[in-house]
Amino acid sequence: MSGHNTERDSFGSRFGVIAATAGSAIGLGNIWRFPYVAGENGGGAFLIIYLGFILVIGIPVMLSEFAIGRSAQRNVFRSFRMLAPGKHWYLIGLMGVGAAFMILAFYTAVAGWTLEYIFQSIINGFDGLSSQELNEMYFSFIGSPWRPLLWFFVFMGLTAAIIMAGVQKGIEKYTKILMPMLLVLLLVLVVRSVTLPGAEKGISFLFKPDFSKITPSTVLEALGQAFFSLSIGMGTLITYASYIKKSDNLGMTSVSVAFADTFIAVLAGLAIFPAVFAFNIEPGSGEGLVYITLPNIFQQMPGGYYFSLMFFILLGVAALTSTISVLEVIVAFFSEELGLKRKAATWLATSSVSILGVLCVLSTSSLADAKLFGFTVFGLMNFTSANILLPLGGFFIVIFVAWFLGRDKAKEELSNNGELKVRYIPFFMFVVKFLAPLAIAFIFLQGVGLINFS
């Protein structure tokens, strides 16, 4: 056992662990989805419910993945095989690898769009365009077959290059640079945004609690956002935890990651919404907000050229720290199960994901009419991973920790073999036994359309 572990790469510092893990959790969803969902669902009231779910469910589920990964010190598939030899639990690991394939394929396609917009910001391509023209620009870009493909490969290449360098010299080294950079860019954008005349409307949209907007579907929305925001359920956290030193405090790490993730999402809201309201623009959702509304705002803002460039670089960085973590799930699986060197495993993982990725990229252009179960390839990957694989993964992970590994084994791992006081164990066990499985079951049933509160 130990012979194998001596050559296994690991994170070198506590900051490295937090930067990498928070980077995996902080992605495009924090920056464009979270602020909008919060504002639409009662602002401050939604935030309070969301934070409650992060504390009560998000952190314990994250801790469950940490306990599995660090205790086994293997990839997500092998972790379950080691902790439950001869049982079928390893299927959860396979599901995680499958989810990672799908997520990386469509997520890198979208991540490539950020590069196009960084490029447009550099050449000042938004200058003088009306919001109608920005709208056309966005749709003609995603409708063109070759440009999104070019950016997809560039993004995939960046991700692969970092993974190839290893855990400490690749993932840790670059996330320690990228995460502080993300924070600084965001803070500059926040200062610019909240000092615009008329910004207070946006601040109250985001923070003023409107409890009249709280319905069962809002609560479920907050629960889903808490679950997806921390990137739980697909094995990235199990994989990253397998590189965490046995002396690190997993409880503190999970709280730090959850805090960083939420803090960035709230800052993103503060960077976006005061500006949206200052210019009297309808706060639309998702991609439209980012690629159409914001370029329109940057043009009307003094120094907009620089803020536009900073914003799209920020978006690219957030996407990159996430794609790294998802690719690592597949690379760790290939290198340990097929006995490949990291370089070969990275080539294999990148090329096989790219085949799927190309189909996702072309889903907005030449393959737009190719449908499976009524979805484009992109839509199918997105739906299957978000609504089926991740909730099922999260559900079985907590069931595994609660009912199979059990309290003693979990306590041993979380207390570093009794060296740390872990007074939260009774609460943790209660959550993973009863609350988390129930909550995740709700997310799953809502996701596949078996229940509907809207």
MILOVEX-829592 format. One line per field, with one value per residue (C-alpha): residue number from 1; residue in three letters; x, z, y. Coordinates in pm, 1 decimal, m for minus. Last residue first. Layout:
<atoms>
k = (NUM;...)
r = (ala;...)
c1 = (X;...)
c3 = (Z;...)
c2 = (Y;...)
</atoms>
This chain:
<atoms>
k = (454;453;452;451;450;449;448;447;446;445;444;443;442;441;440;439;438;437;436;435;434;433;432;431;430;429;428;427;426;425;424;423;422;421;420;419;418;417;416;415;414;413;412;411;410;409;408;407;406;405;404;403;402;401;400;399;398;397;396;395;394;393;392;391;390;389;388;387;386;385;384;383;382;381;380;379;378;377;376;375;374;373;372;371;370;369;368;367;366;365;364;363;362;361;360;359;358;357;356;355;354;353;352;351;350;349;348;347;346;345;344;343;342;341;340;339;338;337;336;335;334;333;332;331;330;329;328;327;326;325;324;323;322;321;320;319;318;317;316;315;314;313;312;311;310;309;308;307;306;305;304;303;302;301;300;299;298;297;296;295;294;293;292;291;290;289;288;287;286;285;284;283;282;281;280;279;278;277;276;275;274;273;272;271;270;269;268;267;266;265;264;263;262;261;260;259;258;257;256;255;254;253;252;251;250;249;248;247;246;245;244;243;242;241;240;239;238;237;236;235;234;233;232;231;230;229;228;227;226;225;224;223;222;221;220;219;218;217;216;215;214;213;212;211;210;209;208;207;206;205;204;203;202;201;200;199;198;197;196;195;194;193;192;191;190;189;188;187;186;185;184;183;182;181;180;179;178;177;176;175;174;173;172;171;170;169;168;167;166;165;164;163;162;161;160;159;158;157;156;155;154;153;152;151;150;149;148;147;146;145;144;143;142;141;140;139;138;137;136;135;134;133;132;131;130;129;128;127;126;125;124;123;122;121;120;119;118;117;116;115;114;113;112;111;110;109;108;107;106;105;104;103;102;101;100;99;98;97;96;95;94;93;92;91;90;89;88;87;86;85;84;83;82;81;80;79;78;77;76;75;74;73;72;71;70;69;68;67;66;65;64;63;62;61;60;59;58;57;56;55;54;53;52;51;50;49;48;47;46;45;44;43;42;41;40;39;38;37;36;35;34;33;32;31;30;29;28;27;26;25;24;23;22;21;20;19;18;17;16;15;14;13;12;11;10;9;8;7;6;5;4;3;2;1)
r = (ser;phe;asn;ile;leu;gly;val;gly;gln;leu;phe;ile;phe;ala;ile;ala;leu;pro;ala;leu;phe;lys;val;val;phe;met;phe;phe;pro;ile;tyr;arg;val;lys;leu;glu;gly;asn;asn;ser;leu;glu;glu;lys;ala;lys;asp;arg;gly;leu;phe;trp;ala;val;phe;ile;val;ile;phe;phe;gly;gly;leu;pro;leu;leu;ile;asn;ala;ser;thr;phe;asn;met;leu;gly;phe;val;thr;phe;gly;phe;leu;lys;ala;asp;ala;leu;ser;ser;thr;ser;leu;val;cys;leu;val;gly;leu;ile;ser;val;ser;ser;thr;ala;leu;trp;thr;ala;ala;lys;arg;lys;leu;gly;leu;glu;glu;ser;phe;phe;ala;val;ile;val;glu;leu;val;ser;ile;thr;ser;thr;leu;ala;ala;val;gly;leu;leu;ile;phe;phe;met;leu;ser;phe;tyr;tyr;gly;gly;pro;met;gln;gln;phe;ile;asn;pro;leu;thr;ile;tyr;val;leu;gly;glu;gly;ser;gly;pro;glu;ile;asn;phe;ala;phe;val;ala;pro;phe;ile;ala;leu;gly;ala;leu;val;ala;ile;phe;thr;asp;ala;phe;ala;val;ser;val;ser;thr;met;gly;leu;asn;asp;ser;lys;lys;ile;tyr;ser;ala;tyr;thr;ile;leu;thr;gly;met;gly;ile;ser;leu;ser;phe;phe;ala;gln;gly;leu;ala;glu;leu;val;thr;ser;pro;thr;ile;lys;ser;phe;asp;pro;lys;phe;leu;phe;ser;ile;gly;lys;glu;ala;gly;pro;leu;thr;val;ser;arg;val;val;leu;val;leu;leu;leu;val;leu;leu;met;pro;met;leu;ile;lys;thr;tyr;lys;glu;ile;gly;lys;gln;val;gly;ala;met;ile;ile;ala;ala;thr;leu;gly;met;phe;val;phe;phe;trp;leu;leu;pro;arg;trp;pro;ser;gly;ile;phe;ser;phe;tyr;met;glu;asn;leu;glu;gln;ser;ser;leu;gly;asp;phe;gly;asn;ile;ile;ser;gln;phe;ile;tyr;glu;leu;thr;trp;gly;ala;val;ala;thr;tyr;phe;ala;leu;ile;met;phe;ala;ala;gly;val;gly;met;leu;gly;ile;leu;tyr;trp;his;lys;gly;pro;ala;leu;met;arg;phe;ser;arg;phe;val;asn;arg;gln;ala;ser;arg;gly;ile;ala;phe;glu;ser;leu;met;val;pro;ile;gly;ile;val;leu;ile;phe;gly;leu;tyr;ile;ile;leu;phe;ala;gly;gly;gly;asn;glu;gly;ala;val;tyr;pro;phe;arg;trp;ile;asn;gly;leu;gly;ile;ala;ser;gly;ala;thr;ala;ala;ile;val;gly;phe;arg;ser;gly;phe;ser;asp;arg;glu;thr;asn;his;gly;ser;met)
c1 = (m4345.0;m4350.6;m4295.6;m4226.3;m4135.2;m3965.6;m3621.8;m3463.6;m3746.9;m3715.1;m3334.0;m3333.4;m3591.2;m3381.2;m3086.6;m3278.2;m3384.4;m3035.6;m2891.8;m3132.2;m3129.7;m2800.8;m2566.2;m2723.1;m2745.3;m2385.8;m2259.2;m2454.0;m2310.9;m1961.0;m1957.2;m1746.6;m1446.2;m1147.0;m839.6;m569.6;m812.1;m700.4;m702.0;m1034.3;m1221.6;m1072.2;m1128.3;m1471.4;m1580.0;m1450.8;m1626.2;m1955.7;m2024.9;m1848.7;m2166.6;m2468.1;m2359.8;m2059.5;m2221.7;m2560.0;m2381.4;m2203.3;m2516.8;m2717.2;m2435.4;m2382.3;m2756.2;m2782.3;m2479.3;m2575.9;m2944.0;m3033.7;m2699.0;m2515.0;m2803.2;m2939.9;m2607.0;m2494.9;m2838.4;m2847.8;m2505.6;m2592.9;m2916.7;m3217.8;m3558.0;m3472.7;m3173.5;m3178.1;m2962.0;m3115.0;m2847.9;m2570.4;m2430.5;m2448.4;m2538.2;m2489.8;m2155.3;m1979.8;m2140.6;m2041.0;m1685.4;m1689.5;m1778.5;m1473.1;m1277.9;m1348.4;m1166.8;m872.3;m832.4;m859.5;m614.0;m363.3;m392.8;m345.7;m36.8;116.5;22.0;186.4;m62.2;m145.0;m487.4;m679.3;m448.3;m361.2;m704.9;m897.8;m659.5;m692.4;m1073.1;m1113.2;m829.9;m1028.4;m1307.3;m1070.6;m892.5;m1226.2;m1328.6;m1016.0;m1044.4;m1406.0;m1336.1;m1026.7;m1221.5;m1494.2;m1237.8;m1069.6;m1414.6;m1466.1;m1120.4;m1151.1;m1490.7;m1360.5;m1067.0;m1276.6;m1542.4;m1306.9;m1609.2;m1917.9;m2156.5;m1954.9;m1928.6;m2308.1;m2365.2;m2087.4;m2278.1;m2621.7;m2521.9;m2261.2;m2311.0;m2680.8;m2771.8;m2566.9;m2763.7;m3065.1;m3187.5;m3158.7;m3357.6;m3131.0;m3177.8;m2810.0;m2759.7;m2972.2;m2733.4;m2430.1;m2563.2;m2636.6;m2303.2;m2015.4;m2227.9;m2369.8;m2018.3;m1925.0;m2211.5;m2092.1;m1730.4;m1829.3;m2038.7;m1751.6;m1492.9;m1713.4;m1786.9;m1414.8;m1315.5;m1581.4;m1463.2;m1099.2;m1176.2;m1354.2;m1083.8;m804.2;m478.9;m241.4;m328.3;m219.6;m478.6;m415.7;m700.8;m919.0;m882.0;m1021.7;m1306.2;m1383.0;m1388.8;m1602.5;m1923.9;m2164.8;m2047.5;m1941.9;m2002.9;m2241.9;m2443.1;m2572.7;m2622.7;m2796.4;m3024.5;m3119.8;m3182.2;m3400.7;m3586.0;m3659.3;m3768.1;m3996.5;m4161.0;m4234.8;m4038.6;m4124.9;m4317.1;m4000.4;m3838.2;m3499.1;m3306.5;m2970.0;m2957.5;m3230.3;m3125.1;m2773.3;m2906.2;m3127.1;m2832.8;m2631.8;m2816.2;m2494.7;m2207.8;m1999.5;m2131.9;m2012.9;m1660.2;m1585.3;m1735.9;m1530.4;m1207.5;m1310.1;m1383.5;m1047.4;m870.5;m1062.7;m1002.0;m631.2;m620.9;m774.1;m556.2;m212.2;m265.5;m480.4;m175.6;74.4;m175.7;m307.0;25.0;342.4;165.3;m91.0;90.8;228.1;m4.9;m306.2;m195.0;m128.1;m458.7;m663.3;m482.0;m529.4;m901.5;m934.9;m752.3;m951.0;m1283.8;m1167.1;m1109.9;m1439.1;m1631.0;m1473.4;m1535.5;m1906.0;m2056.6;m2389.4;m2224.6;m2068.2;m2376.0;m2584.2;m2352.8;m2304.5;m2677.3;m2743.1;m2463.3;m2630.7;m2965.6;m2791.6;m2643.3;m2280.8;m2058.1;m1752.2;m1816.0;m1514.1;m1259.6;m978.7;m894.8;m1260.1;m1336.4;m1047.8;m1168.4;m1514.8;m1385.9;m1199.4;m1517.1;m1692.3;m1438.4;m1568.8;m1906.8;m1759.3;m1539.7;m1856.1;m2020.5;m1747.8;m1615.6;m1959.6;m2017.0;m1683.0;m1698.6;m2045.8;m1910.4;m1619.4;m1864.6;m2091.8;m1790.2;m1721.9;m2082.3;m2049.1;m1763.0;m2031.7;m2104.0;m1934.3;m1629.7;m1409.0;m1591.0;m1326.1;m1082.7;m1335.3;m1497.4;m1166.7;m1075.3;m1358.6;m1297.3;m921.3;m712.4;m603.5;m856.8;m908.7;m845.6;m1105.9;m1383.0;m1348.6;m1334.1;m1646.6;m1834.7;m1700.4;m1850.6;m2184.8;m2156.6;m2063.6;m2348.7;m2626.3;m2656.2;m2412.2;m2474.1;m2849.1;m2863.1;m2659.0;m2913.8;m3206.9;m3044.3;m2948.1;m3303.7;m3438.0;m3167.3;m3279.8;m3640.0;m3613.7;m3530.4;m3234.5;m3088.0;m3134.2;m2961.7;m2669.8;m2616.5;m2629.4;m2369.4;m2068.3;m2131.3;m2247.1;m1934.9;m1718.4;m1622.0;m1636.1;m1317.2;m1141.6;m1250.6;m1085.4;m765.5;m730.6;m823.9;m574.2;m299.7;m363.2;m314.2;15.2;193.8;m97.4;m14.8;156.2;156.6;507.1;509.5;154.8;233.9;486.1;240.1;0.0)
c3 = (m982.2;m744.4;m988.6;m901.0;m1143.2;m1378.0;m1399.7;m1215.4;m961.2;m866.8;m846.5;m638.1;m404.4;m368.9;m286.2;6.0;137.5;108.5;278.7;574.5;686.7;721.5;590.5;807.9;1126.8;1080.6;1044.0;1349.4;1563.9;1413.1;1472.6;1786.8;1577.9;1806.5;1595.7;1656.5;1674.7;1357.3;1148.8;1309.4;977.2;879.5;1214.0;1250.7;912.3;999.1;1335.5;1206.5;923.3;602.6;478.6;613.2;643.7;409.3;136.5;170.6;141.3;m177.8;m314.7;m308.5;m442.1;m736.9;m805.8;m793.7;m1023.1;m1274.5;m1334.8;m1352.7;m1405.8;m1598.0;m1812.7;m1884.4;m1984.6;m2195.2;m2366.1;m2424.8;m2590.9;m2806.0;m2903.2;m2703.8;m2808.9;m2697.1;m2935.0;m3179.1;m3476.9;m3584.1;m3430.6;m3573.0;m3812.7;m3562.0;m3192.6;m3146.1;m3329.1;m3001.2;m2830.1;m3112.0;m3091.5;m2717.2;m2754.8;m2972.6;m2746.7;m2441.5;m2608.9;m2711.8;m2372.0;m2172.3;m2392.3;m2402.3;m2025.7;m1956.5;m2179.3;m1990.2;m1648.0;m1715.8;m1782.1;m1555.7;m1714.1;m1387.1;m1216.5;m1512.3;m1670.3;m1350.2;m1244.2;m1595.1;m1589.8;m1251.0;m1341.9;m1645.3;m1414.4;m1185.3;m1470.7;m1634.7;m1314.9;m1268.9;m1640.9;m1625.5;m1344.5;m1529.8;m1852.8;m1672.6;m1506.5;m1843.5;m1973.9;m1694.6;m1715.8;m2090.1;m2043.9;m1757.5;m1966.7;m2264.5;m2031.5;m1901.4;m1859.8;m1892.2;m2186.0;m2372.8;m2065.9;m2038.2;m2388.1;m2337.0;m2019.6;m2172.6;m2467.6;m2365.5;m1990.9;m1951.9;m2259.4;m2130.9;m1810.7;m1728.0;m1811.5;m1574.2;m1784.6;m1847.2;m1677.2;m1704.4;m1328.6;m1294.5;m1493.6;m1333.2;m980.3;m1095.9;m1232.3;m992.9;m680.4;m814.6;m888.4;m531.4;m405.3;m613.8;m505.6;m136.5;m178.4;m328.9;m88.1;211.8;87.4;22.3;365.3;539.2;349.1;439.8;805.9;831.3;629.8;866.7;689.3;847.7;610.4;317.5;48.0;m290.1;m251.5;m155.9;m511.8;m658.5;m405.5;m462.6;m838.7;m790.4;m961.5;m677.9;m545.4;m751.4;m463.9;m674.0;m784.8;m437.5;m309.2;m637.0;m609.6;m251.3;m338.4;m633.7;m408.8;m163.2;m447.5;m577.8;m237.8;m249.8;m120.3;m320.8;m32.8;175.6;m15.5;151.7;7.3;m98.3;m473.9;m601.8;m324.3;m463.9;m816.7;m718.4;m531.4;m853.8;m972.9;m1030.2;m1068.7;m752.6;m697.3;m1040.3;m1042.3;m692.0;m783.8;m1105.7;m912.0;m655.2;m926.5;m1096.1;m759.3;m668.9;m1002.9;m981.3;m630.4;m779.5;m1091.6;m929.1;m658.6;m912.8;m1139.6;m895.8;m737.2;m1058.5;m1241.8;m1035.9;m732.7;m903.9;m1227.8;m1523.4;m1758.7;m1584.7;m1662.7;m2029.6;m2061.0;m1944.7;m2178.9;m2468.0;m2397.9;m2400.6;m2733.3;m2875.9;m2779.7;m2909.8;m3258.3;m3247.6;m3150.1;m3454.3;m3702.4;m3702.5;m3692.1;m3508.9;m3176.2;m3330.9;m3535.2;m3220.7;m3012.9;m3286.1;m3350.0;m2981.5;m2981.7;m3284.9;m3106.3;m2800.2;m3025.3;m3133.7;m3106.8;m2984.9;m2915.6;m3119.6;m2920.5;m3054.4;m2698.3;m2595.9;m2903.7;m2811.3;m2450.8;m2597.5;m2819.6;m2518.8;m2305.5;m2579.6;m2533.0;m2179.6;m2331.9;m2535.6;m2239.8;m2032.7;m2295.7;m2317.4;m1962.8;m1819.4;m2027.6;m1952.1;m1582.8;m1556.8;m1691.8;m1443.5;m1161.0;m1277.2;m1273.7;m914.6;m813.6;m983.1;m739.0;m474.1;m620.4;m344.4;m358.6;m179.1;m22.2;75.5;m192.7;m472.9;m374.8;m395.7;m720.2;m908.5;m770.3;m814.5;m519.7;m178.8;m7.7;313.8;140.1;m127.3;87.1;370.0;126.3;m53.4;277.3;379.8;62.9;151.8;506.9;366.8;117.8;346.6;664.2;593.4;218.2;273.1;531.5;303.9;25.9;256.0;363.8;6.9;m115.4;142.2;44.3;m317.1;m340.7;m603.6;m916.3;m749.7;m621.2;m953.9;m1133.3;m894.4;m905.9;m1278.2;m1423.7;m1197.3;m978.4;m1273.1;m1476.4;m1220.8;m856.3;m723.4;m890.5;m805.8;m443.4;m449.1;m613.8;m406.2;m84.8;m136.2;m245.4;57.3;278.1;110.3;m101.3;m266.7;m341.3;m604.2;m552.5;m560.4;m192.4;m211.3;m405.7;m150.7;126.7;0.0)
c2 = (2617.6;2325.9;2041.3;1682.7;1403.5;1649.7;1484.8;1778.5;1809.6;1444.0;1474.2;1791.7;1635.5;1317.8;1544.7;1696.2;1355.9;1205.1;1516.6;1524.3;1159.9;974.9;1243.1;1512.7;1305.1;1187.6;1544.2;1662.6;1379.2;1443.3;1820.9;1797.8;1695.9;1750.0;1686.2;1424.4;1131.4;957.5;1277.2;1380.2;1367.8;1030.2;855.9;1012.7;877.9;529.3;536.1;678.7;441.4;343.6;174.6;362.6;723.5;739.0;528.4;700.7;1035.7;926.3;757.6;1079.8;1298.1;1065.7;1041.6;1423.0;1458.2;1187.8;1272.5;1640.1;1810.8;1537.4;1417.1;1765.0;1920.4;1627.1;1613.9;1988.2;1988.0;1686.4;1863.5;1746.4;1607.2;1254.4;1283.7;1575.4;1668.9;1999.3;2224.2;2004.3;2267.8;2555.0;2561.2;2185.8;2214.6;2293.8;1994.6;1757.8;1895.2;1833.4;1466.4;1410.2;1645.7;1429.1;1136.7;1354.5;1516.4;1193.6;1003.4;1288.3;1339.0;966.8;964.8;1258.2;1124.4;785.8;509.7;215.2;169.8;206.2;453.9;678.8;661.4;739.8;1017.4;1165.5;1149.9;1321.5;1563.4;1681.3;1796.5;1986.6;2163.7;2255.2;2434.7;2647.7;2730.7;2851.5;3096.0;3220.1;3271.4;3466.2;3690.5;3747.4;3843.2;4094.1;4244.3;4310.5;4471.7;4680.2;4797.8;4909.6;5053.2;5320.9;5551.8;5331.7;5329.2;5069.4;4847.4;4841.9;4701.4;4447.5;4348.1;4297.0;4075.4;3819.0;3802.8;3874.1;3671.5;3378.1;3354.4;3561.6;3907.4;4203.4;4455.9;4753.7;5087.3;5184.2;5205.8;4891.4;4670.7;4836.5;4773.6;4416.9;4295.3;4358.7;4318.8;3992.8;3870.4;3963.3;3744.1;3447.4;3504.7;3505.7;3191.8;2990.5;3128.8;3041.6;2690.2;2634.9;2766.1;2552.9;2243.1;2308.1;2365.5;2030.7;1852.6;1960.8;1876.6;1621.2;1335.0;1552.4;1625.9;1457.7;1203.9;1499.5;1635.1;1311.0;1285.5;1654.8;1610.3;1298.2;1389.8;1459.9;1793.6;2093.3;2339.6;2547.9;2248.9;2160.5;2514.8;2612.5;2309.6;2395.5;2759.5;2657.3;2412.2;2691.4;2916.9;2639.0;2605.4;2980.7;3279.4;3591.7;3749.9;3725.4;4010.7;4044.6;4340.6;4205.0;4155.4;4384.6;4628.5;4650.4;4688.7;4979.3;5136.3;5165.0;5474.5;5673.6;5426.9;5372.6;5019.3;4903.5;5040.5;4910.5;4571.5;4550.8;4617.1;4353.7;4097.5;4143.5;4108.0;3792.3;3621.8;3704.6;3554.7;3236.6;3219.8;3232.1;2968.4;2779.4;2763.9;2613.9;2378.7;2224.9;2205.7;2174.9;2026.3;1805.6;1730.7;1928.1;1742.2;1888.9;2246.0;2166.8;1979.0;2279.0;2517.3;2272.8;2234.1;2610.8;2644.1;2353.6;2509.4;2846.6;2700.3;2514.1;2830.3;2996.7;2714.4;2635.2;2983.4;2986.2;3062.8;3375.7;3475.8;3451.0;3668.4;3931.1;3946.1;4025.1;4279.4;4436.1;4459.7;4606.5;4871.3;4841.7;5149.2;4962.1;4596.1;4481.7;4679.1;4457.8;4346.6;4314.2;4103.2;3868.7;3841.8;3773.4;3492.9;3352.2;3357.8;3158.3;2878.8;2829.0;2745.3;2457.5;2365.7;2322.7;2101.7;1836.3;1872.7;1809.4;1498.1;1335.7;1433.3;1278.7;949.4;958.5;1023.9;741.6;511.6;613.3;551.3;209.5;140.0;81.1;m264.2;m461.8;m691.5;m441.4;m146.0;109.4;m2.1;m37.7;291.0;476.9;295.6;467.3;818.3;809.0;690.8;814.1;581.9;782.6;1110.3;1052.5;903.4;1157.3;1449.9;1328.2;1306.3;1647.4;1798.3;1641.7;1784.4;2131.2;2151.4;2023.6;2231.1;2510.0;2548.5;2500.9;2781.0;3004.1;2948.7;3024.8;3354.4;3443.4;3379.5;3627.7;3878.2;3882.2;3755.6;3486.6;3684.5;3855.2;3530.5;3351.7;3640.2;3659.1;3279.6;3216.8;3449.7;3445.3;3149.5;2937.9;3021.1;2845.6;2846.7;2491.1;2365.9;2688.5;2647.7;2305.7;2429.3;2746.9;2564.4;2282.5;2521.6;2744.1;2438.6;2364.8;2106.0;1930.1;1567.2;1353.1;978.7;830.5;742.8;614.2;298.2;181.7;265.8;0.0)
</atoms>
